[in-house]
Amino acid sequence: MNILLAASEVAPFAKTGGLADVAGALPRALADLGHHVTVMLPHYPRSEDSTLRRESTGVVLEIPIAQKTVRGELIESSLPGSSVPVYLLDQPDYYDRDELYRKDGRDYKDNCERFVFFSRAVLEAIPALDLEVDCIHANDWQTGLVPAYLEIEYRSRSRFSQIGSLFTVHNLAYQGNFWHWDMLLTGLDWKYFNWQQMEFFGHLNLLKTGLVFADVVTTVSRRYAQEIQTAEFGCGLEGVLRARAENLHGIVNGIDDSVWDPATDPHLTADYDRTTFSTGKARCKEAL
């Protein structure tokens, strides 16, 4: 299968939480199973390791944002220790900042615009890079518009007609809620701003958008997939999730044992393996 994974952060290129770990490790695991995976994320110059390989592709995307057009260039790299290609979307006005989503504890005011741009760019990159794609894997609210654009605007194009969409929720509490006038930034018809699709208590909700328009929705465990369909854990979206129950699946996150290996982890007080764990774990617990 040809998979395009889109995420707002991917380790080791950019990371604030667990999303980056999954987005960095899952493509390598899928490639080991014989799938062809391509990864795309924004280019955050101030957050990246300067030793990572980066090469200009010369491919420039022109993305409509409301009444203007914004240009971005694709930079090529790869996931370390693999042949999985990575494309970083370079747009300094949006992404060349001290932090990924916020500064001094406050979200950037243009976060909606930044990820409208990224979501459209994910789809525009497919023909621009001549990618063969069977499935687009979008992750969290920052890419919630990807399944919507695919279904509403791109599905009628021959290159996109057979592409499936998968949307993974890593943390339901972060939803990408924005004021209703930000709907103009998306370029989508106002008819989609309704309680069954993109509207959430008068706001534009990008996580809800992804949940509604994706072919399949996954989250990080079977238990969590059940819990988020309840009022206690659904963060207001439990009704949407119950409506998608037939296509909602919980898949337990794995670990990348090339990184998380207590036998070689330099951060542990004592290394241990399956034969020495009783003493090694005891020393680590004592230190903790």
Secondary structure, 3 states (H helix, E strand, C coil): CEEEEECCCCCCCCCCCHHHHHHHHHHHHHHHCCCEEEEEEECCCCCCCCCCCCEEEEEEEEEEECCEEEEEEEEEEECCCCCCEEEEEECHHHHCCCCCCEECCEECCCHHHHHHHHHHHHHHHHHHCCCCCCEEEEECHHHCHHHHHHHHHHCCCHHHCCCEEEEEECCCCCCCEECHHHHHHHCCCHHHCCCCCCEECCEEEHHHHHHHHCCEEEECCHHHHHHCCCCCCCCCCHHHHHHCHHHEEECCCCCCCCCCCCCCCCCCCCCCCCCCHHHHHHHHHHHC
